[in-house]
Amino acid sequence: MTSTTGPQGRATEQDTHVFTARLTGRPLLDSDGRAIGRVRDVVIWPVAGAEPPRALGLVVSLRRRTIFVPFSRIREVSAEGAQLLGGAVDLDPFSQRAGEILASSLYGRRTAVGTVADVAIVHRELARSRWQVTSLAISKGSRLIGLRGHGPEIVPWQECRELFEPGPLAEQLTSLREMAPADLATAFEALPQARRSQLAAVLEDEELADLLEEMPEQDQIRLLNSLGDIERSADVVEEMQPDDAADLLGEMPPEQRERLLTAMQSVQAEELRRLLRYDKATAGGLMTSQPLVFAPDAPVAEVLARVRDRDLPATTAAQVYVCEPPLLTPTGRYLGSVGFQRLLRRAPSVPIGECIEARIYVRADLPERELAARLAAYNFIGVAVCDSVGRLVGAVTVDDVLDHLLPVGWRRAGGNG
């Protein structure tokens, strides 16, 4: 079943609908197409205002475990099953969180228009939520009818809205969860401690990481402590931008910091240990170790495809860095940087090495105020940080400098207004 997206997010003819009951028992494939598990259910988040209910991810049986795989880790979903993007998945056992709805819990539910036989979800490329509930398969008879032959009637989800209404607690969590991270941090601060813990429990690791990045370090530490789970705390910190994670770890007591680093994946832990060696008031202490880095022979088309990634922070996507291999920091010799606007004016096949517009860089020990002056003098959004032999070790963006130079508590004083 297909349709296209029209005004107010209505389905039109090109969106691909997937019925959740048909997914049950279908294979989960890894990025190479090998079956590694089976889909058991779909997790849905309640309706928020006029927006449709969101589909958060899949419950999957994998290696005798039942785990949750968010849609952000999934490349493709169809009636035949699902396929992962590259990379690892969280193997922690699935636990349904406050407010979440399992699609299977809706099958057989009686409504004013009939009995629910299935729930349809659709991927909306332009929607913030990406996967949304669009409609339900409703049986009009006394028993459920399969989707073959004389199948049930397909009705818009709004005709069964009551199935997706949150309870009193979930309603507040839903409204908070829909906020931008900066606004959520302000609202979070005003909540009583018990409600903060409930909100932290229902947020995905990526969402909680976004929230932490908008909070002062001491509040970050208190929130992580409230999770009461070193493994989840490590997962959340791994989702943070490396420079923000290093700032947080730098404020922790040494024993707590070491426990978190030990619980992390070895690659991320080593990267953060390297960042922690720098004074936090220097370019090294402010930089991210994961800027966008490309070899000089990479075509403009490849670079722009990466820049378009909606999960990249805008300041990270605004400028890319060109280096000789290896491309992971510390890289080979740094060659220069180029802004994405310049790339838009070049032919897709042109090597990015021919587009370089600046070769300026700073050393990791440059004090933050001198760094700010350098950014202002050259009207830079970001600047490369190189070591003594000219290798790129990171990059500093203007928003990171502002965060450090503004007075403590600037958000409380109206910085988000």
Contacts in CASP RR format, 6 or more apart in sequence:
PFRMAT RR
TARGET T0000
AUTHOR 0000-0000-0000
METHOD contacts of the structure
MODEL  1
MTSTTGPQGRATEQDTHVFTARLTGRPLLDSDGRAIGRVRDVVIWPVAGA
EPPRALGLVVSLRRRTIFVPFSRIREVSAEGAQLLGGAVDLDPFSQRAGE
ILASSLYGRRTAVGTVADVAIVHRELARSRWQVTSLAISKGSRLIGLRGH
GPEIVPWQECRELFEPGPLAEQLTSLREMAPADLATAFEALPQARRSQLA
AVLEDEELADLLEEMPEQDQIRLLNSLGDIERSADVVEEMQPDDAADLLG
EMPPEQRERLLTAMQSVQAEELRRLLRYDKATAGGLMTSQPLVFAPDAPV
AEVLARVRDRDLPATTAAQVYVCEPPLLTPTGRYLGSVGFQRLLRRAPSV
PIGECIEARIYVRADLPERELAARLAAYNFIGVAVCDSVGRLVGAVTVDD
VLDHLLPVGWRRAGGNG
1 16 0 8 1.000
1 17 0 8 1.000
1 120 0 8 1.000
1 154 0 8 1.000
2 13 0 8 1.000
2 14 0 8 1.000
2 15 0 8 1.000
2 16 0 8 1.000
2 17 0 8 1.000
3 11 0 8 1.000
3 12 0 8 1.000
3 13 0 8 1.000
3 14 0 8 1.000
3 15 0 8 1.000
3 17 0 8 1.000
3 122 0 8 1.000
4 11 0 8 1.000
4 12 0 8 1.000
4 13 0 8 1.000
4 14 0 8 1.000
4 15 0 8 1.000
5 11 0 8 1.000
5 12 0 8 1.000
5 14 0 8 1.000
5 15 0 8 1.000
5 124 0 8 1.000
5 126 0 8 1.000
5 127 0 8 1.000
6 12 0 8 1.000
8 50 0 8 1.000
9 124 0 8 1.000
9 127 0 8 1.000
11 17 0 8 1.000
11 122 0 8 1.000
11 134 0 8 1.000
11 135 0 8 1.000
15 122 0 8 1.000
15 123 0 8 1.000
15 124 0 8 1.000
15 134 0 8 1.000
16 78 0 8 1.000
16 122 0 8 1.000
16 123 0 8 1.000
17 120 0 8 1.000
17 121 0 8 1.000
17 122 0 8 1.000
17 134 0 8 1.000
17 135 0 8 1.000
18 77 0 8 1.000
18 78 0 8 1.000
18 79 0 8 1.000
18 120 0 8 1.000
18 121 0 8 1.000
18 122 0 8 1.000
19 79 0 8 1.000
19 118 0 8 1.000
19 119 0 8 1.000
19 120 0 8 1.000
19 137 0 8 1.000
19 147 0 8 1.000
20 41 0 8 1.000
20 42 0 8 1.000
20 55 0 8 1.000
20 103 0 8 1.000
20 104 0 8 1.000
20 118 0 8 1.000
20 119 0 8 1.000
20 120 0 8 1.000
20 121 0 8 1.000
21 103 0 8 1.000
21 104 0 8 1.000
21 107 0 8 1.000
21 117 0 8 1.000
21 118 0 8 1.000
21 119 0 8 1.000
21 147 0 8 1.000
22 79 0 8 1.000
22 118 0 8 1.000
22 147 0 8 1.000
23 39 0 8 1.000
23 42 0 8 1.000
23 58 0 8 1.000
23 77 0 8 1.000
23 79 0 8 1.000
23 81 0 8 1.000
23 82 0 8 1.000
24 39 0 8 1.000
24 40 0 8 1.000
24 41 0 8 1.000
24 104 0 8 1.000
25 38 0 8 1.000
25 39 0 8 1.000
25 40 0 8 1.000
26 38 0 8 1.000
26 39 0 8 1.000
26 79 0 8 1.000
26 80 0 8 1.000
26 81 0 8 1.000
26 82 0 8 1.000
27 35 0 8 1.000
27 36 0 8 1.000
27 37 0 8 1.000
27 38 0 8 1.000
27 39 0 8 1.000
27 80 0 8 1.000
27 81 0 8 1.000
27 82 0 8 1.000
28 35 0 8 1.000
28 36 0 8 1.000
28 37 0 8 1.000
28 38 0 8 1.000
28 39 0 8 1.000
28 58 0 8 1.000
28 60 0 8 1.000
28 62 0 8 1.000
28 69 0 8 1.000
28 81 0 8 1.000
28 82 0 8 1.000
28 83 0 8 1.000
28 84 0 8 1.000
29 35 0 8 1.000
29 36 0 8 1.000
29 81 0 8 1.000
29 82 0 8 1.000
29 83 0 8 1.000
29 84 0 8 1.000
30 36 0 8 1.000
30 83 0 8 1.000
30 84 0 8 1.000
30 86 0 8 1.000
31 75 0 8 1.000
31 83 0 8 1.000
31 84 0 8 1.000
31 85 0 8 1.000
31 86 0 8 1.000
31 87 0 8 1.000
33 83 0 8 1.000
36 62 0 8 1.000
36 63 0 8 1.000
37 60 0 8 1.000
37 61 0 8 1.000
37 62 0 8 1.000
37 63 0 8 1.000
38 60 0 8 1.000
38 61 0 8 1.000
39 58 0 8 1.000
39 59 0 8 1.000
39 60 0 8 1.000
39 81 0 8 1.000
39 82 0 8 1.000
40 58 0 8 1.000
40 59 0 8 1.000
40 60 0 8 1.000
40 61 0 8 1.000
40 66 0 8 1.000
41 58 0 8 1.000
41 59 0 8 1.000
41 102 0 8 1.000
41 103 0 8 1.000
41 104 0 8 1.000
42 55 0 8 1.000
42 57 0 8 1.000
42 58 0 8 1.000
42 59 0 8 1.000
42 102 0 8 1.000
42 103 0 8 1.000
42 119 0 8 1.000
42 121 0 8 1.000
43 55 0 8 1.000
43 56 0 8 1.000
43 57 0 8 1.000
43 58 0 8 1.000
43 59 0 8 1.000
43 68 0 8 1.000
43 96 0 8 1.000
43 100 0 8 1.000
43 101 0 8 1.000
43 102 0 8 1.000
43 103 0 8 1.000
44 53 0 8 1.000
44 54 0 8 1.000
44 55 0 8 1.000
44 56 0 8 1.000
44 100 0 8 1.000
44 101 0 8 1.000
44 102 0 8 1.000
44 103 0 8 1.000
44 119 0 8 1.000
44 133 0 8 1.000
44 164 0 8 1.000
45 53 0 8 1.000
45 54 0 8 1.000
45 55 0 8 1.000
45 56 0 8 1.000
45 99 0 8 1.000
45 100 0 8 1.000
45 101 0 8 1.000
45 174 0 8 1.000
45 177 0 8 1.000
46 53 0 8 1.000
46 99 0 8 1.000
46 101 0 8 1.000
46 164 0 8 1.000
46 165 0 8 1.000
46 166 0 8 1.000
46 167 0 8 1.000
46 170 0 8 1.000
46 171 0 8 1.000
46 174 0 8 1.000
47 53 0 8 1.000
47 161 0 8 1.000
47 164 0 8 1.000
47 165 0 8 1.000
47 166 0 8 1.000
47 174 0 8 1.000
48 174 0 8 1.000
48 175 0 8 1.000
48 177 0 8 1.000
48 178 0 8 1.000
51 129 0 8 1.000
51 132 0 8 1.000
51 178 0 8 1.000
52 129 0 8 1.000
52 132 0 8 1.000
52 133 0 8 1.000
52 134 0 8 1.000
52 157 0 8 1.000
53 101 0 8 1.000
53 132 0 8 1.000
53 133 0 8 1.000
53 157 0 8 1.000
53 164 0 8 1.000
54 129 0 8 1.000
54 131 0 8 1.000
54 132 0 8 1.000
54 133 0 8 1.000
55 71 0 8 1.000
55 121 0 8 1.000
55 131 0 8 1.000
55 132 0 8 1.000
55 133 0 8 1.000
56 70 0 8 1.000
56 71 0 8 1.000
56 100 0 8 1.000
56 131 0 8 1.000
56 204 0 8 1.000
57 68 0 8 1.000
57 69 0 8 1.000
57 70 0 8 1.000
57 71 0 8 1.000
57 74 0 8 1.000
57 131 0 8 1.000
58 68 0 8 1.000
58 69 0 8 1.000
58 71 0 8 1.000
58 74 0 8 1.000
58 77 0 8 1.000
58 82 0 8 1.000
59 66 0 8 1.000
59 67 0 8 1.000
59 68 0 8 1.000
59 94 0 8 1.000
59 102 0 8 1.000
60 66 0 8 1.000
60 67 0 8 1.000
60 68 0 8 1.000
60 69 0 8 1.000
62 89 0 8 1.000
62 91 0 8 1.000
63 91 0 8 1.000
65 91 0 8 1.000
65 93 0 8 1.000
66 93 0 8 1.000
66 94 0 8 1.000
67 89 0 8 1.000
67 90 0 8 1.000
67 91 0 8 1.000
67 92 0 8 1.000
67 93 0 8 1.000
67 94 0 8 1.000
68 90 0 8 1.000
68 94 0 8 1.000
69 82 0 8 1.000
69 84 0 8 1.000
69 89 0 8 1.000
69 90 0 8 1.000
70 204 0 8 1.000
70 206 0 8 1.000
71 77 0 8 1.000
71 130 0 8 1.000
71 131 0 8 1.000
72 130 0 8 1.000
72 206 0 8 1.000
72 311 0 8 1.000
73 84 0 8 1.000
73 85 0 8 1.000
73 87 0 8 1.000
73 89 0 8 1.000
74 82 0 8 1.000
74 83 0 8 1.000
74 84 0 8 1.000
74 85 0 8 1.000
75 83 0 8 1.000
75 84 0 8 1.000
75 85 0 8 1.000
75 86 0 8 1.000
76 82 0 8 1.000
76 83 0 8 1.000
77 123 0 8 1.000
77 131 0 8 1.000
88 265 0 8 1.000
90 205 0 8 1.000
90 235 0 8 1.000
92 231 0 8 1.000
92 232 0 8 1.000
92 235 0 8 1.000
96 102 0 8 1.000
97 201 0 8 1.000
97 202 0 8 1.000
98 169 0 8 1.000
98 170 0 8 1.000
98 173 0 8 1.000
98 198 0 8 1.000
98 201 0 8 1.000
98 202 0 8 1.000
99 166 0 8 1.000
99 167 0 8 1.000
99 169 0 8 1.000
99 170 0 8 1.000
99 173 0 8 1.000
99 174 0 8 1.000
99 202 0 8 1.000
100 202 0 8 1.000
101 163 0 8 1.000
101 164 0 8 1.000
103 119 0 8 1.000
106 116 0 8 1.000
106 119 0 8 1.000
106 136 0 8 1.000
106 163 0 8 1.000
107 116 0 8 1.000
107 117 0 8 1.000
107 118 0 8 1.000
107 119 0 8 1.000
107 144 0 8 1.000
108 115 0 8 1.000
108 116 0 8 1.000
108 117 0 8 1.000
108 144 0 8 1.000
109 115 0 8 1.000
109 116 0 8 1.000
109 163 0 8 1.000
110 116 0 8 1.000
111 138 0 8 1.000
111 159 0 8 1.000
111 160 0 8 1.000
111 162 0 8 1.000
111 163 0 8 1.000
112 159 0 8 1.000
113 138 0 8 1.000
113 153 0 8 1.000
113 155 0 8 1.000
113 159 0 8 1.000
113 160 0 8 1.000
114 138 0 8 1.000
114 139 0 8 1.000
114 140 0 8 1.000
114 141 0 8 1.000
115 138 0 8 1.000
115 139 0 8 1.000
115 141 0 8 1.000
115 144 0 8 1.000
116 136 0 8 1.000
116 137 0 8 1.000
116 138 0 8 1.000
116 139 0 8 1.000
116 160 0 8 1.000
116 163 0 8 1.000
117 136 0 8 1.000
117 137 0 8 1.000
117 138 0 8 1.000
117 139 0 8 1.000
117 144 0 8 1.000
117 145 0 8 1.000
117 146 0 8 1.000
117 147 0 8 1.000
117 151 0 8 1.000
117 152 0 8 1.000
118 136 0 8 1.000
118 137 0 8 1.000
118 147 0 8 1.000
118 152 0 8 1.000
119 133 0 8 1.000
119 136 0 8 1.000
119 137 0 8 1.000
120 133 0 8 1.000
120 134 0 8 1.000
120 135 0 8 1.000
120 136 0 8 1.000
120 137 0 8 1.000
120 154 0 8 1.000
121 131 0 8 1.000
121 132 0 8 1.000
121 133 0 8 1.000
121 134 0 8 1.000
122 131 0 8 1.000
122 132 0 8 1.000
122 134 0 8 1.000
123 130 0 8 1.000
123 131 0 8 1.000
124 130 0 8 1.000
124 131 0 8 1.000
124 132 0 8 1.000
133 157 0 8 1.000
133 164 0 8 1.000
134 156 0 8 1.000
134 157 0 8 1.000
135 154 0 8 1.000
135 155 0 8 1.000
135 156 0 8 1.000
135 157 0 8 1.000
136 154 0 8 1.000
136 155 0 8 1.000
136 157 0 8 1.000
136 159 0 8 1.000
136 160 0 8 1.000
136 163 0 8 1.000
137 147 0 8 1.000
137 151 0 8 1.000
137 152 0 8 1.000
137 153 0 8 1.000
137 154 0 8 1.000
138 152 0 8 1.000
138 153 0 8 1.000
138 154 0 8 1.000
138 155 0 8 1.000
138 160 0 8 1.000
139 145 0 8 1.000
139 146 0 8 1.000
139 151 0 8 1.000
139 152 0 8 1.000
140 152 0 8 1.000
140 153 0 8 1.000
144 152 0 8 1.000
145 151 0 8 1.000
145 152 0 8 1.000
146 152 0 8 1.000
157 164 0 8 1.000
165 171 0 8 1.000
166 173 0 8 1.000
166 174 0 8 1.000
169 198 0 8 1.000
172 195 0 8 1.000
173 198 0 8 1.000
173 199 0 8 1.000
173 202 0 8 1.000
176 184 0 8 1.000
176 187 0 8 1.000
176 188 0 8 1.000
176 199 0 8 1.000
177 184 0 8 1.000
177 199 0 8 1.000
177 202 0 8 1.000
177 203 0 8 1.000
177 207 0 8 1.000
179 187 0 8 1.000
181 210 0 8 1.000
181 211 0 8 1.000
181 213 0 8 1.000
181 214 0 8 1.000
182 214 0 8 1.000
182 411 0 8 1.000
182 416 0 8 1.000
183 416 0 8 1.000
184 210 0 8 1.000
184 211 0 8 1.000
184 214 0 8 1.000
185 211 0 8 1.000
185 214 0 8 1.000
185 215 0 8 1.000
185 411 0 8 1.000
186 411 0 8 1.000
186 412 0 8 1.000
186 416 0 8 1.000
188 196 0 8 1.000
188 199 0 8 1.000
188 211 0 8 1.000
188 215 0 8 1.000
189 215 0 8 1.000
189 219 0 8 1.000
189 412 0 8 1.000
191 199 0 8 1.000
193 226 0 8 1.000
196 223 0 8 1.000
196 226 0 8 1.000
197 226 0 8 1.000
200 208 0 8 1.000
200 223 0 8 1.000
200 226 0 8 1.000
200 227 0 8 1.000
203 211 0 8 1.000
205 232 0 8 1.000
205 235 0 8 1.000
205 236 0 8 1.000
205 238 0 8 1.000
205 239 0 8 1.000
206 239 0 8 1.000
208 236 0 8 1.000
208 239 0 8 1.000
209 236 0 8 1.000
209 237 0 8 1.000
209 239 0 8 1.000
209 240 0 8 1.000
211 223 0 8 1.000
212 220 0 8 1.000
212 223 0 8 1.000
212 224 0 8 1.000
212 236 0 8 1.000
212 240 0 8 1.000
212 244 0 8 1.000
212 248 0 8 1.000
213 240 0 8 1.000
213 241 0 8 1.000
213 244 0 8 1.000
214 411 0 8 1.000
215 223 0 8 1.000
216 408 0 8 1.000
216 409 0 8 1.000
217 247 0 8 1.000
217 248 0 8 1.000
217 250 0 8 1.000
217 251 0 8 1.000
218 251 0 8 1.000
220 248 0 8 1.000
220 251 0 8 1.000
221 248 0 8 1.000
221 251 0 8 1.000
221 252 0 8 1.000
221 256 0 8 1.000
224 233 0 8 1.000
224 236 0 8 1.000
224 237 0 8 1.000
227 233 0 8 1.000
227 236 0 8 1.000
230 259 0 8 1.000
230 260 0 8 1.000
230 263 0 8 1.000
231 263 0 8 1.000
233 260 0 8 1.000
233 263 0 8 1.000
234 260 0 8 1.000
234 263 0 8 1.000
234 264 0 8 1.000
237 245 0 8 1.000
237 248 0 8 1.000
237 249 0 8 1.000
237 260 0 8 1.000
237 264 0 8 1.000
238 245 0 8 1.000
238 264 0 8 1.000
238 265 0 8 1.000
238 268 0 8 1.000
240 248 0 8 1.000
241 288 0 8 1.000
241 290 0 8 1.000
241 313 0 8 1.000
242 271 0 8 1.000
242 272 0 8 1.000
242 275 0 8 1.000
242 288 0 8 1.000
242 289 0 8 1.000
242 290 0 8 1.000
243 275 0 8 1.000
243 285 0 8 1.000
243 286 0 8 1.000
243 287 0 8 1.000
243 288 0 8 1.000
243 289 0 8 1.000
243 400 0 8 1.000
245 272 0 8 1.000
246 272 0 8 1.000
246 275 0 8 1.000
246 276 0 8 1.000
246 280 0 8 1.000
246 285 0 8 1.000
247 280 0 8 1.000
247 285 0 8 1.000
249 257 0 8 1.000
249 260 0 8 1.000
249 261 0 8 1.000
249 272 0 8 1.000
249 276 0 8 1.000
250 257 0 8 1.000
250 276 0 8 1.000
250 280 0 8 1.000
252 260 0 8 1.000
261 269 0 8 1.000
261 272 0 8 1.000
261 273 0 8 1.000
262 269 0 8 1.000
264 272 0 8 1.000
271 289 0 8 1.000
271 290 0 8 1.000
274 289 0 8 1.000
275 284 0 8 1.000
275 285 0 8 1.000
275 287 0 8 1.000
275 289 0 8 1.000
278 284 0 8 1.000
278 285 0 8 1.000
278 287 0 8 1.000
278 364 0 8 1.000
278 365 0 8 1.000
279 285 0 8 1.000
279 365 0 8 1.000
280 286 0 8 1.000
280 404 0 8 1.000
281 367 0 8 1.000
281 368 0 8 1.000
281 404 0 8 1.000
282 364 0 8 1.000
282 365 0 8 1.000
282 366 0 8 1.000
282 367 0 8 1.000
282 368 0 8 1.000
282 371 0 8 1.000
283 362 0 8 1.000
283 363 0 8 1.000
283 364 0 8 1.000
283 365 0 8 1.000
283 366 0 8 1.000
283 368 0 8 1.000
283 371 0 8 1.000
283 383 0 8 1.000
283 385 0 8 1.000
283 396 0 8 1.000
284 364 0 8 1.000
284 365 0 8 1.000
284 385 0 8 1.000
284 393 0 8 1.000
284 394 0 8 1.000
284 396 0 8 1.000
285 364 0 8 1.000
286 368 0 8 1.000
286 371 0 8 1.000
286 396 0 8 1.000
286 400 0 8 1.000
286 401 0 8 1.000
286 404 0 8 1.000
287 364 0 8 1.000
287 385 0 8 1.000
287 393 0 8 1.000
287 394 0 8 1.000
287 395 0 8 1.000
287 396 0 8 1.000
287 400 0 8 1.000
288 316 0 8 1.000
288 394 0 8 1.000
288 395 0 8 1.000
288 396 0 8 1.000
288 397 0 8 1.000
288 400 0 8 1.000
289 329 0 8 1.000
289 393 0 8 1.000
289 394 0 8 1.000
290 329 0 8 1.000
290 394 0 8 1.000
291 316 0 8 1.000
291 319 0 8 1.000
291 320 0 8 1.000
291 321 0 8 1.000
291 329 0 8 1.000
291 384 0 8 1.000
291 392 0 8 1.000
291 394 0 8 1.000
291 395 0 8 1.000
292 303 0 8 1.000
292 306 0 8 1.000
292 307 0 8 1.000
292 312 0 8 1.000
292 316 0 8 1.000
292 317 0 8 1.000
292 319 0 8 1.000
292 320 0 8 1.000
292 321 0 8 1.000
293 320 0 8 1.000
293 321 0 8 1.000
293 322 0 8 1.000
293 323 0 8 1.000
293 327 0 8 1.000
293 328 0 8 1.000
293 329 0 8 1.000
293 331 0 8 1.000
293 392 0 8 1.000
294 302 0 8 1.000
294 303 0 8 1.000
294 320 0 8 1.000
294 321 0 8 1.000
294 322 0 8 1.000
294 323 0 8 1.000
294 327 0 8 1.000
294 352 0 8 1.000
295 322 0 8 1.000
295 323 0 8 1.000
295 324 0 8 1.000
295 325 0 8 1.000
295 327 0 8 1.000
296 322 0 8 1.000
296 324 0 8 1.000
296 335 0 8 1.000
296 351 0 8 1.000
296 352 0 8 1.000
296 353 0 8 1.000
297 351 0 8 1.000
297 352 0 8 1.000
297 353 0 8 1.000
298 351 0 8 1.000
298 352 0 8 1.000
298 353 0 8 1.000
299 348 0 8 1.000
299 349 0 8 1.000
299 350 0 8 1.000
299 351 0 8 1.000
299 352 0 8 1.000
300 343 0 8 1.000
300 346 0 8 1.000
300 347 0 8 1.000
300 348 0 8 1.000
300 349 0 8 1.000
300 350 0 8 1.000
300 351 0 8 1.000
300 352 0 8 1.000
300 355 0 8 1.000
301 348 0 8 1.000
301 349 0 8 1.000
303 320 0 8 1.000
303 343 0 8 1.000
303 352 0 8 1.000
304 340 0 8 1.000
304 343 0 8 1.000
304 344 0 8 1.000
304 348 0 8 1.000
306 312 0 8 1.000
306 320 0 8 1.000
307 317 0 8 1.000
307 320 0 8 1.000
307 340 0 8 1.000
307 343 0 8 1.000
308 317 0 8 1.000
309 317 0 8 1.000
315 381 0 8 1.000
315 382 0 8 1.000
315 397 0 8 1.000
315 398 0 8 1.000
315 399 0 8 1.000
316 397 0 8 1.000
317 340 0 8 1.000
318 339 0 8 1.000
318 340 0 8 1.000
318 381 0 8 1.000
318 382 0 8 1.000
318 397 0 8 1.000
319 337 0 8 1.000
319 338 0 8 1.000
319 339 0 8 1.000
319 340 0 8 1.000
319 380 0 8 1.000
319 381 0 8 1.000
319 382 0 8 1.000
319 395 0 8 1.000
320 337 0 8 1.000
320 338 0 8 1.000
320 339 0 8 1.000
320 340 0 8 1.000
320 343 0 8 1.000
320 352 0 8 1.000
321 334 0 8 1.000
321 336 0 8 1.000
321 337 0 8 1.000
321 384 0 8 1.000
321 392 0 8 1.000
321 395 0 8 1.000
322 334 0 8 1.000
322 335 0 8 1.000
322 336 0 8 1.000
322 337 0 8 1.000
322 338 0 8 1.000
322 352 0 8 1.000
322 353 0 8 1.000
322 356 0 8 1.000
323 331 0 8 1.000
323 332 0 8 1.000
323 333 0 8 1.000
323 334 0 8 1.000
323 335 0 8 1.000
323 336 0 8 1.000
323 391 0 8 1.000
323 392 0 8 1.000
324 331 0 8 1.000
324 332 0 8 1.000
324 333 0 8 1.000
324 335 0 8 1.000
325 331 0 8 1.000
325 332 0 8 1.000
326 332 0 8 1.000
329 391 0 8 1.000
329 392 0 8 1.000
329 393 0 8 1.000
329 394 0 8 1.000
330 387 0 8 1.000
330 391 0 8 1.000
330 392 0 8 1.000
330 393 0 8 1.000
331 391 0 8 1.000
331 392 0 8 1.000
331 393 0 8 1.000
332 391 0 8 1.000
332 392 0 8 1.000
333 390 0 8 1.000
333 391 0 8 1.000
334 359 0 8 1.000
334 361 0 8 1.000
334 384 0 8 1.000
334 386 0 8 1.000
334 390 0 8 1.000
334 391 0 8 1.000
334 392 0 8 1.000
335 353 0 8 1.000
335 356 0 8 1.000
335 359 0 8 1.000
336 356 0 8 1.000
336 358 0 8 1.000
336 359 0 8 1.000
336 361 0 8 1.000
336 384 0 8 1.000
337 356 0 8 1.000
337 357 0 8 1.000
337 358 0 8 1.000
337 359 0 8 1.000
337 360 0 8 1.000
337 382 0 8 1.000
337 383 0 8 1.000
337 384 0 8 1.000
338 352 0 8 1.000
338 353 0 8 1.000
338 355 0 8 1.000
338 356 0 8 1.000
338 357 0 8 1.000
338 358 0 8 1.000
339 357 0 8 1.000
339 381 0 8 1.000
342 355 0 8 1.000
342 357 0 8 1.000
343 352 0 8 1.000
343 355 0 8 1.000
346 354 0 8 1.000
346 355 0 8 1.000
358 378 0 8 1.000
358 380 0 8 1.000
360 378 0 8 1.000
360 380 0 8 1.000
360 383 0 8 1.000
360 384 0 8 1.000
361 383 0 8 1.000
361 384 0 8 1.000
361 385 0 8 1.000
361 386 0 8 1.000
361 390 0 8 1.000
361 392 0 8 1.000
362 371 0 8 1.000
362 374 0 8 1.000
362 383 0 8 1.000
362 384 0 8 1.000
362 385 0 8 1.000
362 386 0 8 1.000
362 396 0 8 1.000
363 385 0 8 1.000
363 386 0 8 1.000
363 387 0 8 1.000
363 388 0 8 1.000
364 385 0 8 1.000
364 387 0 8 1.000
364 393 0 8 1.000
366 374 0 8 1.000
368 401 0 8 1.000
368 404 0 8 1.000
368 405 0 8 1.000
369 405 0 8 1.000
371 383 0 8 1.000
371 396 0 8 1.000
371 401 0 8 1.000
372 401 0 8 1.000
372 405 0 8 1.000
374 380 0 8 1.000
374 383 0 8 1.000
375 382 0 8 1.000
375 383 0 8 1.000
375 396 0 8 1.000
375 398 0 8 1.000
375 401 0 8 1.000
380 398 0 8 1.000
381 397 0 8 1.000
381 398 0 8 1.000
382 395 0 8 1.000
382 396 0 8 1.000
382 397 0 8 1.000
382 398 0 8 1.000
383 395 0 8 1.000
383 396 0 8 1.000
384 392 0 8 1.000
384 394 0 8 1.000
384 395 0 8 1.000
385 392 0 8 1.000
385 393 0 8 1.000
385 394 0 8 1.000
385 395 0 8 1.000
385 396 0 8 1.000
386 392 0 8 1.000
386 393 0 8 1.000
387 393 0 8 1.000
407 413 0 8 1.000
END
